[in-house]
Amino acid sequence: MTETAPVAAVTTAAVTNPDIERINEILHKLSPERVKEIADFTAFLAEKERKHKAFVEETLAAEQRGEYLIFHTAEEFMDAILNADDD
């Protein structure tokens, strides 16, 4: 006769965010048009946050690789942009 080890139930505590709960309650009171507007705006914010995160990661990686230029004036910066090759 072989014995099997008891299988422990794995549970994760649901982390609740009071702001999300409050927003969810409000959404149920709004018209479908307003809910659509909120969904579109939320998607916009999520995309904006995704782009910002990618920008930060790319900037930090470039700094670590030493891929940056230092300009002492805005004029130097603009000259570099205007005279750069189109890559």
N, C-alpha and C positions, 0 to 999 in steps of 0.2 A: 504494500500500500504506500503510495507516495503522497506527501502532503504538499500543498501549494501555499505559498505565502499569502496572507490576506492582502487584498488590493485596497490601498488607502484612497479614499475619495479626495481628489484634488479640487479644492475650491479657491477661488480668488475673491478677495473682498472687492466689491464694486465700489469704485471711487466715485463719489457723487460731487458734482460741482454745483453749488447753489445758484450760480448765475445761469447755468444751462437749464436747470430745473425751472427757474423763473421765466426764462425766455420761452421754454416749451409751454408753460402755462399761458403765456401771453399769445403765442402763436395760435392756440386753439380758439381764441376769441376774435381773430382777425379774418377778414374776407380772403377768399382765394387769390384775389389780385394782389393784396398786400403781402400775403405769404410768398407769392412768386417774386415780388420785389425784394423781399428779405433774402430769399434763396439766391437770387442773382447777386445781391450785394455781398452775401456771405462767400459765394464762389469768387467774387472779385477780390475780397480780402484774403482768402486762402491762396489765390494765385500770386497776389502781391507779396505775401509772406514767403511763399516758395521761392520767388525770384530774389527776394532780399537774402534769404538763407544761402542760395546759390552764389550770389554776389559776394557775400562775406566769406564763404568757403573758398571761392576762386581768388579773392584778394589775399587771404591769409596764405594760401598755397603759393601765390606769386611772390609774396614777401619772403617766404621760406626759401624759395629758389633764387631769390635776389633779382627777380624780374620786375624792377620798377625804376622809374626815372625821378630825379629830383629837379624841380624848377624853382628858381628864386623869385620869379615874378610871373604874373598872369600873362604878360606879353610873351615871355619865353615859352610858356605852356601853349598859348595860341599859335605861335610860330611853329612849334613842333607838330601840332595837329594839322595845320595848313600845309606843311611841307612833308608830311608822312606819306609813305607809299600806300596805295589802296590794296590792302591784303584781305 
